[in-house]
Amino acid sequence: MVGEQRSLVNSAPGEPRTGANRLGNRAGPAEVHLNPFRLRYLLVGLGHLGGKRRRILGRACVATVDPENREADHRGIEQAPDAGYDAVILCVPNGEKLKLLRECLARRKHVLVEKPLVFPDLEIARSTAALASQSGCVWYTSYNHRFEPHIRLLKRKLDESTLGEIYHARIQYGNGTVRNWLGTWRESGYGVIEDLGSHLIDLAGYLFGIQDTRFRLVDARRLESKAYDYCLFATPDRRFFFECANIMWKNTFRVDVYGEKGSLHAAGLTKWGAATFELHRRVLPSGRPVETTDRIEMEDPTWELDIKEFERRVQEGHTSLDGDWRISSSLHRLAEQAARFAECRETE
């Protein structure tokens, strides 16, 4: 049947209902738990993301730290009694993360770090892992898009070899926030290459098993910002392309995967509203594919699931070292290529 519309998100046996309904029906609000978390959290950084984390944590957030926000309980981590919390969430500018992470590990606290955590080199990454091991603590870097219902569904379909051999794929992620960056710390560093590109590199590993850090830059530009606000890169074999920008005037997130048996398409994020998923089954020798579509509109579930994943890793003693270094190495390589691209443009 062409154009079949049914819920795919809940199709796996034993999986909890996520709030997805048939196409056109709005899902109800996510179930509210008074305190679904096991640990007590010190939240460091009370900006936009910190405020969102505090709302999700509820009573599990026992204190907040921010040197500038007067709503915070403390100006610095040292002012919070160590016995009063078990773990720290770092929602701070990129340049402050590594120093604060190491300080928290030295205090024998588990740490959840907002992405990206960029290590300057492998030696510092390994020394941070050694510090975590000595303290008996772990850190976990948050890439919450892994927990999007349709991303998890897409992952399951790929693991089931629904498409057979994968021919090519593309992930696109963008927004129009470039003017919000001007004059802030976000204009330093690698710009969207590290801000949104880190998500894409994480999803490349999660969805497709890509561990190679040798991504090839296709284009990177500074159009309205001192930092890169547009980037397009690919795997060395050019089978997988990744595009990120904060000069897309409408919020955009798409994953398109094509294989011998059909294609998979995920669009939108629950934080923005409706998200869609499509499975197109190939018709041979040619013809309009058999389409199955799912649409969800629900409260963003990724933040709570992300914290629960952190707590699972705390229990298992599993840090983010391997993933963080893979992403860090990839970002450094892309930034080096972008710098060479810029030099070439200046000499043209």
Rosetta silent file (secondary structure, phi, psi, omega in degrees, C-alpha in Angstrom):
SEQUENCE: MVGEQRSLVNSAPGEPRTGANRLGNRAGPAEVHLNPFRLRYLLVGLGHLGGKRRRILGRACVATVDPENREADHRGIEQAPDAGYDAVILCVPNGEKLKLLRECLARRKHVLVEKPLVFPDLEIARSTAALASQSGCVWYTSYNHRFEPHIRLLKRKLDESTLGEIYHARIQYGNGTVRNWLGTWRESGYGVIEDLGSHLIDLAGYLFGIQDTRFRLVDARRLESKAYDYCLFATPDRRFFFECANIMWKNTFRVDVYGEKGSLHAAGLTKWGAATFELHRRVLPSGRPVETTDRIEMEDPTWELDIKEFERRVQEGHTSLDGDWRISSSLHRLAEQAARFAECRETE
SCORE:     score description
SCORE:     0.000 S_00000001
   1 L     0.000  127.046  179.405    0.000    0.000    0.000 S_00000001
   2 L   -81.998  135.269  175.406    1.446    3.376   -0.998 S_00000001
   3 L    79.333   23.785  179.207    1.372    6.102    1.623 S_00000001
   4 E   -61.898  138.249 -178.956    0.614    3.889    4.632 S_00000001
   5 E  -123.725  109.965  177.489    0.515    5.898    7.864 S_00000001
   6 L  -151.537  160.613 -177.821    1.132    4.100   11.143 S_00000001
   7 L   -72.887  127.433  178.271    3.169    4.537   14.293 S_00000001
   8 L  -104.735  -24.548 -172.115    6.692    3.154   13.974 S_00000001
   9 L   -60.340  -36.128 -174.930    8.227    4.505   17.144 S_00000001
  10 L   -99.478   19.926 -171.998    6.593    1.921   19.390 S_00000001
  11 L   -78.291  -18.066 -177.693    7.004   -1.038   17.060 S_00000001
  12 L   -79.385  132.728 -179.301    9.831   -2.750   18.946 S_00000001
  13 L   -60.020  137.451  172.972    8.649   -5.371   21.456 S_00000001
  14 L    83.014   -6.438 -179.694    9.113   -4.394   25.072 S_00000001
  15 L   -82.711  142.128  178.469    9.937   -0.737   24.438 S_00000001
  16 L   -68.609  153.143  178.187    8.020    1.841   26.500 S_00000001
  17 L   -67.678  135.704 -174.908    5.570    4.111   24.740 S_00000001
  18 L   -99.365   -9.384 -176.392    7.228    7.370   23.759 S_00000001
  19 L   106.133    0.688  179.284    4.175    9.523   23.131 S_00000001
  20 L   -77.235  142.331  176.605    4.031    9.003   19.349 S_00000001
  21 E  -126.513  177.244  176.879    0.612    8.741   17.734 S_00000001
  22 L   -63.470  159.188 -177.463   -0.690    8.170   14.229 S_00000001
  23 L   -52.084  129.508  175.378   -0.094   10.895   11.681 S_00000001
  24 L    94.608  -10.879  179.250   -2.061   14.041   12.453 S_00000001
  25 L  -103.241  131.256 -178.849   -2.790   13.286   16.116 S_00000001
  26 L   -80.614  131.480  178.547   -1.067   15.287   18.786 S_00000001
  27 L   -75.396  151.763  176.621    0.563   13.227   21.516 S_00000001
  28 L   -73.305  168.841 -179.924   -0.221   14.019   25.124 S_00000001
  29 L   -63.986  151.023  178.456    2.391   15.528   27.463 S_00000001
  30 L   -63.799  149.271  179.527    5.154   13.291   28.702 S_00000001
  31 L   -62.520  136.084 -177.288    4.571   11.647   32.065 S_00000001
  32 L   -98.949  127.799  177.360    5.912   13.795   34.894 S_00000001
  33 L  -107.796  139.053 -179.824    8.002   12.156   37.629 S_00000001
  34 L   -62.424  -43.397  175.534    8.572   13.934   40.933 S_00000001
  35 L  -159.516   92.511 -177.135   12.208   12.837   40.945 S_00000001
  36 L   -82.922    2.613 -173.125   13.279   10.138   38.469 S_00000001
  37 L  -107.907  150.854 -176.355   16.995   10.536   39.237 S_00000001
  38 L   -90.692  -28.343 -172.942   19.176    8.765   41.795 S_00000001
  39 L   -97.505  161.447  173.624   21.932   11.354   42.259 S_00000001
  40 L  -101.311  132.121 -169.792   22.039   14.826   43.805 S_00000001
  41 E  -115.013  138.756  166.629   23.290   17.444   41.356 S_00000001
  42 E  -101.772  119.161 -177.558   25.260   20.663   41.546 S_00000001
  43 E   -97.605  119.565 -177.884   24.433   22.647   38.410 S_00000001
  44 E  -108.789  114.633 -176.707   27.258   24.890   37.192 S_00000001
  45 L   104.402  106.360 -174.179   26.182   27.543   34.703 S_00000001
  46 L  -113.959   49.140  173.435   22.703   29.014   34.930 S_00000001
  47 L   -93.133 -146.475 -177.113   22.226   30.288   31.401 S_00000001
  48 H   -61.330  -53.247 -179.222   19.811   28.966   28.776 S_00000001
  49 H   -69.051  -37.555  178.107   20.900   25.320   28.946 S_00000001
  50 H   -61.541  -40.447  177.468   21.465   25.481   32.681 S_00000001
  51 H   -63.213  -38.908  177.974   17.918   26.724   33.191 S_00000001
  52 H   -66.282  -43.129  177.896   16.604   23.853   31.090 S_00000001
  53 H   -61.014  -41.167 -178.188   18.671   21.341   33.066 S_00000001
  54 H   -63.303  -39.973  178.728   17.397   22.771   36.354 S_00000001
  55 H   -65.008  -40.099  179.896   13.772   22.349   35.254 S_00000001
  56 H   -68.547  -40.523 -177.005   14.382   18.745   34.221 S_00000001
  57 H   -68.633  -35.521 -177.046   16.260   17.892   37.417 S_00000001
  58 H    59.893 -129.034 -177.300   13.635   19.305   39.751 S_00000001
  59 H   -68.405  -15.535  178.149   14.448   18.363   43.353 S_00000001
  60 H   -70.164  -19.203  174.441   17.549   16.466   42.199 S_00000001
  61 E   -85.031  105.796 -174.463   19.207   19.851   41.634 S_00000001
  62 E   -90.659  -19.366  179.008   20.351   20.680   45.158 S_00000001
  63 E  -165.945  158.613  179.856   22.331   23.845   44.325 S_00000001
  64 E  -127.389  153.423 -179.975   23.448   26.058   41.447 S_00000001
  65 E  -131.904  129.623  173.312   26.664   27.899   40.632 S_00000001
  66 L  -162.122  126.293 -177.450   27.109   30.898   38.360 S_00000001
  67 L   -70.807  -15.088 -175.034   29.534   33.805   38.808 S_00000001
  68 L  -118.984  -31.035 -177.021   27.177   36.278   37.102 S_00000001
  69 L   -80.389  117.799 -176.660   23.585   35.078   37.499 S_00000001
  70 L   -69.195  -15.818  177.202   22.198   36.386   40.795 S_00000001
  71 L   -73.561  -17.024 -177.824   19.655   33.564   40.918 S_00000001
  72 L   -69.702  152.406  179.580   22.473   31.070   41.510 S_00000001
  73 L   -76.063  -31.422 -176.318   23.147   29.804   45.019 S_00000001
  74 E  -136.982  156.024  176.441   26.923   30.164   44.740 S_00000001
  75 L   -87.405  -26.233 -178.262   29.452   32.142   42.709 S_00000001
  76 L  -144.239  159.117 -178.843   31.987   29.264   42.536 S_00000001
  77 H   -60.463  -36.487 -176.635   32.140   25.485   42.969 S_00000001
  78 H   -62.839  -18.595 -179.859   34.349   25.826   46.035 S_00000001
  79 H   -81.618  -15.039 -178.977   31.473   27.525   47.884 S_00000001
  80 L   -89.440  125.034  179.849   29.215   24.457   47.608 S_00000001
  81 L   -59.384  127.674 -176.856   29.782   21.914   50.427 S_00000001
  82 H   -58.490  -33.083 -176.616   31.199   18.713   48.893 S_00000001
  83 H   -73.382   -9.903 -174.069   29.016   16.509   51.075 S_00000001
  84 H   -88.770   -6.312 -178.071   25.847   18.078   49.702 S_00000001
  85 L  -148.729  159.349 -177.847   25.956   16.661   46.168 S_00000001
  86 L  -105.466  -29.975 -172.640   27.051   13.573   44.223 S_00000001
  87 E  -145.993  160.621 -178.146   27.530   14.863   40.687 S_00000001
  88 E  -122.019  140.685  170.009   28.057   18.061   38.708 S_00000001
  89 E  -112.894  122.568 -178.181   26.490   19.229   35.460 S_00000001
  90 E   -99.851  109.993  175.277   28.665   21.699   33.539 S_00000001
  91 L  -115.880   67.812 -170.747   26.696   24.141   31.354 S_00000001
  92 L  -127.468  164.844  176.218   29.568   26.570   30.779 S_00000001
  93 L   -55.874  150.713 -174.074   31.425   28.095   27.804 S_00000001
  94 H   -54.286  -39.498 -176.545   33.620   25.650   25.906 S_00000001
  95 H   -67.974  -14.385 -178.985   36.866   27.240   27.068 S_00000001
  96 H   -99.569  -11.051 -169.284   36.006   26.613   30.730 S_00000001
  97 H   -65.138  -48.449 -173.678   34.893   22.994   30.518 S_00000001
  98 H   -63.986  -44.141  179.083   38.172   21.109   30.749 S_00000001
  99 H   -60.718  -46.634 -179.083   39.475   23.076   33.752 S_00000001
 100 H   -68.662  -37.271  177.136   36.190   22.691   35.636 S_00000001
 101 H   -58.681  -47.595 -178.300   35.902   19.021   34.696 S_00000001
 102 H   -66.857  -35.464  176.951   39.314   18.274   36.175 S_00000001
 103 H   -63.924  -42.445 -179.440   38.511   20.307   39.279 S_00000001
 104 H   -67.918  -40.582  177.569   35.299   18.345   39.833 S_00000001
 105 H   -62.436  -38.644  177.610   37.021   15.002   39.296 S_00000001
 106 H   -64.142  -26.636  176.434   39.661   16.029   41.843 S_00000001
 107 L   -85.208    4.795  179.109   36.798   16.624   44.270 S_00000001
 108 L    64.697   45.754  177.574   35.655   13.033   43.568 S_00000001
 109 L  -118.969  137.891  171.426   32.487   14.073   41.797 S_00000001
 110 E   -70.428  150.407 -173.464   30.929   12.496   38.703 S_00000001
 111 E  -136.441  128.784  167.360   30.451   15.032   35.897 S_00000001
 112 E  -101.876  124.891 -176.592   27.990   15.468   33.045 S_00000001
 113 E  -112.036  128.579  171.718   29.399   17.917   30.485 S_00000001
 114 E   -64.599  137.411 -178.811   27.326   19.719   27.878 S_00000001
 115 L   -63.298  157.260  -11.187   28.786   18.985   24.461 S_00000001
 116 L   -91.020  154.880  168.386   31.315   19.430   23.089 S_00000001
 117 L  -105.614  105.567 -174.061   34.235   18.558   25.338 S_00000001
 118 L  -103.030  112.045  175.442   37.202   19.289   23.085 S_00000001
 119 L   -82.337  135.196  179.574   40.562   17.964   24.253 S_00000001
 120 L   -68.710  -29.440  178.084   43.536   19.860   22.771 S_00000001
 121 L  -158.395  168.795 -175.371   45.571   16.661   22.481 S_00000001
 122 H   -67.522  -32.546 -179.842   45.541   12.970   23.353 S_00000001
 123 H   -61.450  -43.508  179.405   47.920   13.388   26.299 S_00000001
 124 H   -69.076  -36.471  176.664   45.491   15.693   28.124 S_00000001
 125 H   -60.801  -45.221 -178.845   42.597   13.359   27.298 S_00000001
 126 H   -68.673  -37.458  179.263   44.479   10.421   28.818 S_00000001
 127 H   -67.949  -32.896  176.106   45.565   12.387   31.888 S_00000001
 128 H   -67.983  -39.930  176.335   41.935   13.394   32.472 S_00000001
 129 H   -64.157  -37.602  178.343   40.919    9.736   32.228 S_00000001
 130 H   -65.586  -40.249  177.220   43.645    8.854   34.708 S_00000001
 131 H   -62.237  -42.311  177.853   42.353   11.508   37.111 S_00000001
 132 H   -62.100  -41.906  179.701   38.844   10.084   36.789 S_00000001
 133 H   -64.239  -42.397  179.852   40.150    6.598   37.490 S_00000001
 134 H   -64.176  -34.226 -177.677   42.086    7.761   40.566 S_00000001
 135 H   -85.659  -11.052 -176.903   39.018    9.529   41.940 S_00000001
 136 L    72.442   25.676 -176.611   36.697    6.614   41.209 S_00000001
 137 L  -122.973  167.067  178.103   34.466    8.923   39.155 S_00000001
 138 L  -127.784  158.165  165.989   33.322    9.216   35.562 S_00000001
 139 E  -120.800  153.840 -179.138   32.480   12.006   33.174 S_00000001
 140 E  -139.126  125.843  178.369   29.897   11.800   30.420 S_00000001
 141 E   -95.810  128.503 -171.105   29.553   14.288   27.569 S_00000001
 142 E   -82.203  119.176  167.788   25.962   14.931   26.582 S_00000001
 143 L  -124.044   81.062 -166.611   24.884   14.390   22.975 S_00000001
 144 H   -70.931  -15.187 -179.589   21.172   14.308   23.645 S_00000001
 145 H   -65.665  -18.589  173.494   19.995   14.002   20.025 S_00000001
 146 H   -57.068  -25.809 -173.816   20.789   10.290   20.288 S_00000001
 147 H   -97.232    6.316  171.859   17.657   10.063   22.423 S_00000001
 148 L   -61.276  133.746 -178.786   15.280   11.603   19.900 S_00000001
 149 H   -52.975  -41.089 -177.110   12.500    9.021   19.313 S_00000001
 150 H   -78.587  -26.090  173.856   12.983    9.041   15.555 S_00000001
 151 H   -69.373  -40.669  176.784   16.768    8.860   15.786 S_00000001
 152 H   -65.138  -38.185  176.479   16.432    5.782   17.993 S_00000001
 153 H   -64.709  -44.274  179.184   13.954    4.337   15.525 S_00000001
 154 H   -61.182  -41.939  177.189   16.298    5.057   12.614 S_00000001
 155 H   -58.945  -44.315 -178.868   19.127    3.380   14.520 S_00000001
 156 H   -64.305  -42.512  179.319   16.973    0.307   15.092 S_00000001
 157 H   -63.487  -38.543  177.701   16.003    0.097   11.421 S_00000001
 158 H   -67.216  -42.104  179.265   19.653    0.335   10.388 S_00000001
 159 H   -64.025  -29.526  178.077   20.654   -2.336   12.902 S_00000001
 160 L   -83.407    1.919 -179.334   17.914   -4.575   11.449 S_00000001
 161 L    57.408   38.756 -180.000   19.389   -4.038    7.941 S_00000001
 162 L   -58.222  -34.649 -177.391   16.036   -2.718    6.737 S_00000001
 163 L   -95.522   -2.200 -172.945   17.744   -1.001    3.789 S_00000001
 164 L    69.279 -141.091  178.481   20.274   -3.716    3.027 S_00000001
 165 L   -66.164  132.785  177.857   23.551   -2.218    1.843 S_00000001
 166 E   -83.391  123.615  179.891   23.787    1.514    2.616 S_00000001
 167 E   -88.117  -49.855  179.788   24.638    3.466   -0.518 S_00000001
 168 E  -162.836  162.282 -179.178   24.810    7.018    0.803 S_00000001
 169 E  -154.377  160.996  179.011   23.452    9.304    3.518 S_00000001
 170 E  -147.270  136.134  173.052   23.299   12.934    4.538 S_00000001
 171 E  -119.962  131.509 -178.924   22.655   14.698    7.851 S_00000001
 172 E  -126.393  131.617 -177.729   21.755   18.385    7.890 S_00000001
 173 E  -142.747  121.243 -178.936   21.475   20.503   11.053 S_00000001
 174 E  -158.571  163.825  175.934   20.989   24.241   11.131 S_00000001
 175 L  -151.694 -175.290 -178.032   19.320   27.267   12.680 S_00000001
 176 L  -116.973   38.929 -171.893   19.337   31.034   12.324 S_00000001
 177 L   -92.067   11.084 -172.426   21.094   32.035   15.551 S_00000001
 178 H   -56.153  -39.090 -177.611   24.177   33.673   14.047 S_00000001
 179 H   -70.306  -23.328  175.592   23.256   37.178   15.255 S_00000001
 180 H   -72.279  -19.353 -178.615   22.858   35.865   18.818 S_00000001
 181 H   -81.666  -26.424 -169.419   26.492   34.761   18.714 S_00000001
 182 L   -59.084  128.405  178.210   27.977   38.147   17.826 S_00000001
 183 L    79.329    6.967  179.521   30.159   39.563   20.581 S_00000001
 184 L  -110.796  175.919  178.642   29.861   36.437   22.766 S_00000001
 185 H   -61.837  -20.024 -178.910   32.240   33.573   23.595 S_00000001
 186 H   -69.898  -14.381  176.666   30.596   31.604   20.792 S_00000001
 187 H   -81.985   -1.532  175.043   32.443   33.726   18.237 S_00000001
 188 L   -98.608  172.677  177.953   35.695   32.147   19.385 S_00000001
 189 L    73.666 -148.376 -171.996   36.850   28.628   18.619 S_00000001
 190 L   -96.842    7.103  176.804   35.538   26.617   15.683 S_00000001
 191 L    62.055 -136.721 -176.901   32.019   28.081   15.516 S_00000001
 192 H   -67.439  -18.242  177.794   29.342   25.754   14.125 S_00000001
 193 H   -58.322  -43.074  179.074   32.007   23.173   13.339 S_00000001
 194 H   -91.538  -29.409 -176.061   32.190   22.378   17.050 S_00000001
 195 H   -72.468  -55.656  179.414   28.728   23.562   18.115 S_00000001
 196 L   -99.802  -33.718  179.705   26.558   21.622   15.633 S_00000001
 197 H   -60.428  -32.597  178.562   29.238   19.632   13.818 S_00000001
 198 H   -63.424  -37.460  174.903   30.055   17.760   17.026 S_00000001
 199 H   -60.765  -42.856 -177.038   26.465   16.467   17.091 S_00000001
 200 H   -66.996  -39.316  177.922   26.819   15.272   13.500 S_00000001
 201 H   -66.444  -39.031  176.300   30.093   13.469   14.198 S_00000001
 202 H   -62.127  -45.736  179.945   28.509   11.821   17.224 S_00000001
 203 H   -67.017  -30.087  176.105   25.525   10.688   15.130 S_00000001
 204 H   -60.432  -40.939  177.530   27.884    9.417   12.427 S_00000001
 205 H   -72.902  -42.716 -176.025   29.317    7.012   14.973 S_00000001
 206 H   -67.223  -46.287 -174.761   25.998    6.167   16.618 S_00000001
 207 H   -83.989  -42.916 -170.029   23.976    5.554   13.450 S_00000001
 208 H  -112.325   -2.652 -179.791   26.557    4.353   10.941 S_00000001
 209 L    71.077   22.376 -178.455   29.439    3.111   13.102 S_00000001
 210 L   -77.771  113.653  179.081   31.839    5.656   11.590 S_00000001
 211 L  -107.550  -12.856  179.803   34.943    5.790   13.797 S_00000001
 212 L   -64.811  130.259 -179.925   37.311    7.325   11.242 S_00000001
 213 L   -94.255    2.387 -174.056   38.293   10.885   12.250 S_00000001
 214 L   -90.804   56.648  176.377   39.589   11.812    8.794 S_00000001
 215 L   -66.682  146.935  179.795   36.550   13.741    7.588 S_00000001
 216 E  -103.562  123.733  178.118   37.089   15.768    4.422 S_00000001
 217 E   -74.413  131.843  174.882   36.002   19.380    4.471 S_00000001
 218 E   -96.988  -42.282  178.997   33.961   20.429    1.443 S_00000001
 219 E  -161.508  145.455  172.900   33.299   24.031    2.493 S_00000001
 220 E  -150.490  133.965 -174.749   33.490   26.245    5.586 S_00000001
 221 E  -140.417  151.327  169.623   32.713   29.950    5.725 S_00000001
 222 L  -109.805   95.316 -172.725   32.533   32.942    8.051 S_00000001
 223 L   -94.252  -45.217  179.961   29.629   34.829    6.512 S_00000001
 224 L  -126.465    1.720 -175.685   28.189   36.914    9.356 S_00000001
 225 L  -132.989  159.457  173.547   30.388   35.916   12.280 S_00000001
 226 L   -70.693  -24.007  176.467   34.074   35.884   13.209 S_00000001
 227 L   -96.753  166.498  179.211   33.647   32.150   13.793 S_00000001
 228 L   -65.487  126.976  177.602   32.567   29.615   11.171 S_00000001
 229 L  -114.094    3.031  173.774   28.820   29.848   10.620 S_00000001
 230 E  -146.774  139.064  177.888   28.616   27.325    7.757 S_00000001
 231 E  -153.192  138.052  174.022   30.308   23.956    7.247 S_00000001
 232 E  -132.789  125.163 -179.758   29.929   20.991    4.893 S_00000001
 233 E  -141.687  169.701 -173.883   32.081   17.891    5.309 S_00000001
 234 E  -149.398  164.620  171.548   32.114   14.240    4.297 S_00000001
 235 L   -71.325  160.019 -177.730   33.687   10.884    4.969 S_00000001
 236 L   -56.208  -32.155 -179.391   36.814   10.128    2.885 S_00000001
 237 L   -86.954    0.311  177.954   34.807    7.892    0.518 S_00000001
 238 L    64.109   20.853  176.333   32.123   10.613    0.089 S_00000001
 239 L   -81.481  -26.894 -175.804   29.304    8.205    1.008 S_00000001
 240 E  -124.834  125.461  179.396   28.226   10.278    4.013 S_00000001
 241 E  -116.638  148.007 -176.369   27.790   14.059    3.974 S_00000001
 242 E  -137.243  126.974 -177.658   27.212   16.371    6.937 S_00000001
 243 E  -127.082  131.125  178.197   26.054   19.993    6.767 S_00000001
 244 E  -140.533  146.605 -177.637   25.729   22.420    9.683 S_00000001
 245 E  -165.862  151.817  167.381   25.075   26.151    9.862 S_00000001
 246 L  -113.691   28.059  172.531   23.567   28.890   11.978 S_00000001
 247 L  -119.531   27.452  169.924   22.645   30.872    8.867 S_00000001
 248 L   -99.988  119.230 -166.787   19.615   28.708    8.052 S_00000001
 249 L   -77.975   -9.005  172.392   16.664   30.946    8.866 S_00000001
 250 L  -122.266  135.060  178.176   14.362   28.070    9.749 S_00000001
 251 L   -52.966  128.486 -173.285   15.335   25.378   12.268 S_00000001
 252 E  -135.512  128.124  171.185   16.424   22.394   10.206 S_00000001
 253 E  -145.890  121.274 -179.337   17.304   18.822   11.109 S_00000001
 254 E  -142.609  140.072  169.242   17.241   16.006    8.563 S_00000001
 255 E  -125.684  121.989  178.992   18.717   12.541    8.229 S_00000001
 256 E  -124.756  121.886 -176.437   18.355   10.888    4.812 S_00000001
 257 E  -125.770  128.973 -178.267   19.724    7.381    4.282 S_00000001
 258 E  -119.823  132.837  179.658   19.562    5.490    0.973 S_00000001
 259 E  -139.158 -176.177 -174.752   20.193    1.778    0.509 S_00000001
 260 L   -66.843  -24.296 -176.573   19.569   -1.084   -1.864 S_00000001
 261 L  -105.048   -0.938 -179.472   16.086   -1.821   -0.430 S_00000001
 262 E   151.604 -153.392 -178.009   14.812    1.720    0.069 S_00000001
 263 E  -148.173  157.277  177.397   15.438    4.812    2.156 S_00000001
 264 E  -122.827  140.845 -176.460   14.895    6.243    5.645 S_00000001
 265 E  -140.853  119.034  174.949   14.110    9.897    6.384 S_00000001
 266 E  -117.100  133.884 -177.827   13.926   11.632    9.776 S_00000001
 267 E  -139.625  137.186  177.358   13.098   15.341    9.972 S_00000001
 268 L    89.180  160.513  175.913   12.674   17.745   12.870 S_00000001
 269 L  -126.568  146.630 -176.197   13.454   17.606   16.581 S_00000001
 270 L   -63.755  -23.442  178.382   10.907   17.337   19.368 S_00000001
 271 L   -67.231  -20.371 -179.372   12.255   20.518   20.975 S_00000001
 272 L   -97.441  -13.256 -175.727   10.945   22.425   17.960 S_00000001
 273 L   130.184 -130.351 -175.230    7.544   20.733   17.685 S_00000001
 274 L   -71.003  143.551  174.348    6.487   18.083   15.201 S_00000001
 275 E  -130.877  145.588 -176.967    9.011   15.522   13.932 S_00000001
 276 E  -125.155  153.713  176.325    8.476   13.050   11.101 S_00000001
 277 E  -136.753  134.593  179.183    9.904    9.691   10.078 S_00000001
 278 E  -131.770  136.396  171.144    9.469    8.007    6.699 S_00000001
 279 E  -113.885  119.947  178.292   10.387    4.561    5.449 S_00000001
 280 E  -109.161  112.364  179.180   10.369    4.248    1.662 S_00000001
 281 E   -90.626  125.868 -175.527   10.483    0.640    0.468 S_00000001
 282 L   -64.534  140.856  174.377   11.948    0.317   -3.000 S_00000001
 283 L  -109.040  127.372 -178.565    9.799   -1.049   -5.834 S_00000001
 284 L  -103.986  147.043    0.024   11.616   -3.049   -8.516 S_00000001
 285 L   -75.100  -20.780  175.012   12.524   -2.587  -11.258 S_00000001
 286 L  -165.278  167.406  179.162   11.337    0.991  -10.630 S_00000001
 287 L   141.806  174.034 -179.272    8.318    2.904   -9.421 S_00000001
 288 L   -66.229  130.075 -176.970    6.918    4.915   -6.554 S_00000001
 289 L   -69.496  157.892  172.754    8.146    3.442   -3.253 S_00000001
 290 E   -80.441  119.850 -171.157    5.819    2.010   -0.626 S_00000001
 291 E  -108.496  135.123  171.235    5.840    4.678    2.086 S_00000001
 292 E  -121.675  127.939 -172.551    5.256    4.351    5.818 S_00000001
 293 E  -124.061  140.845  174.914    5.109    7.637    7.740 S_00000001
 294 E  -130.999  138.368  178.623    5.159    8.509   11.423 S_00000001
 295 E  -130.525  132.300  177.233    4.625   11.949   12.963 S_00000001
 296 E  -127.774  148.494  172.089    5.109   12.875   16.610 S_00000001
 297 L  -143.409  111.760 -169.073    4.575   16.062   18.562 S_00000001
 298 L  -156.386  167.809  171.568    5.505   15.731   22.215 S_00000001
 299 L   -61.892  140.913 -179.654    7.537   17.181   25.050 S_00000001
 300 L   -60.763  113.998 -177.922   11.248   16.812   24.348 S_00000001
 301 L   -89.147   -4.669 -166.493   12.198   13.527   26.081 S_00000001
 302 H   -71.339  -30.353 -174.776   15.916   13.696   25.377 S_00000001
 303 H   -70.363  -43.193  177.979   17.062   15.658   28.421 S_00000001
 304 H   -66.730  -42.804  178.851   15.648   13.258   30.997 S_00000001
 305 H   -63.448  -34.955  178.709   16.859   10.231   29.037 S_00000001
 306 H   -62.927  -45.289  179.278   20.282   11.838   28.756 S_00000001
 307 H   -66.733  -37.618  177.242   20.602   12.207   32.535 S_00000001
 308 H   -64.776  -36.316  175.005   19.448    8.637   33.037 S_00000001
 309 H   -64.124  -40.734  175.870   22.154    7.496   30.602 S_00000001
 310 H   -58.713  -46.260 -178.646   24.692    9.448   32.658 S_00000001
 311 H   -66.506  -32.431  174.765   23.525    7.720   35.823 S_00000001
 312 H   -64.301  -42.600  179.982   23.767    4.347   34.099 S_00000001
 313 H   -68.561  -34.685  174.602   27.356    5.104   33.128 S_00000001
 314 H   -59.205  -44.640 -179.402   28.133    6.218   36.657 S_00000001
 315 H   -64.524  -36.366 -178.105   26.917    2.852   37.887 S_00000001
 316 H   -88.925  -11.129 -179.465   29.001    1.012   35.289 S_00000001
 317 L    71.963   38.007 -173.526   32.078    3.242   35.673 S_00000001
 318 L  -112.676  113.255  179.248   32.166    4.149   31.966 S_00000001
 319 L   -87.186  176.553  179.250   33.582    7.540   30.889 S_00000001
 320 L   -97.161   19.090 -172.839   33.221    9.327   27.543 S_00000001
 321 H   -52.649  -53.597 -173.798   36.955    9.249   26.798 S_00000001
 322 H   -61.614  -47.253 -179.874   36.818    7.334   23.504 S_00000001
 323 H   -66.107  -40.406 -179.230   33.934    9.312   22.052 S_00000001
 324 H   -65.358  -40.056  179.978   35.284   12.654   23.231 S_00000001
 325 H   -71.656  -38.374  177.161   38.707   12.049   21.747 S_00000001
 326 H   -59.417  -45.342 -179.728   37.237   10.796   18.454 S_00000001
 327 H   -69.312  -41.432  178.804   35.101   13.936   18.184 S_00000001
 328 H   -59.928  -47.839 -179.823   37.935   16.208   19.358 S_00000001
 329 H   -61.391  -41.273  178.702   40.337   14.771   16.796 S_00000001
 330 H   -63.476  -42.837 -179.584   37.729   15.111   14.046 S_00000001
 331 H   -64.899  -41.674  178.602   37.009   18.741   14.963 S_00000001
 332 H   -61.064  -44.061 -179.864   40.717   19.641   14.997 S_00000001
 333 H   -62.832  -43.708  179.474   41.194   18.107   11.541 S_00000001
 334 H   -64.928  -40.753  179.704   38.176   19.946   10.130 S_00000001
 335 H   -65.644  -37.915  177.113   39.305   23.249   11.663 S_00000001
 336 H   -63.373  -42.294  177.762   42.782   22.834   10.180 S_00000001
 337 H   -65.695  -38.898  179.373   41.253   22.234    6.748 S_00000001
 338 H   -63.497  -38.895  178.477   38.941   25.234    7.199 S_00000001
 339 H   -63.560  -40.031  178.137   41.922   27.461    8.006 S_00000001
 340 H   -67.052  -39.512  176.110   43.650   26.332    4.811 S_00000001
 341 H   -58.457  -44.033 -178.082   40.459   26.991    2.838 S_00000001
 342 H   -63.896  -41.348  178.329   40.354   30.527    4.268 S_00000001
 343 H   -62.135  -40.129  179.708   43.992   31.171    3.341 S_00000001
 344 H   -65.502  -39.272  179.378   43.332   30.064   -0.214 S_00000001
 345 H   -65.421  -38.113 -178.269   40.334   32.387   -0.514 S_00000001
 346 H   -67.422  -28.102 -178.023   42.378   35.327    0.761 S_00000001
 347 H   -91.047   -7.469  179.879   45.036   34.767   -1.913 S_00000001
 348 L   -70.457    0.000    0.000   42.570   34.411   -4.790 S_00000001
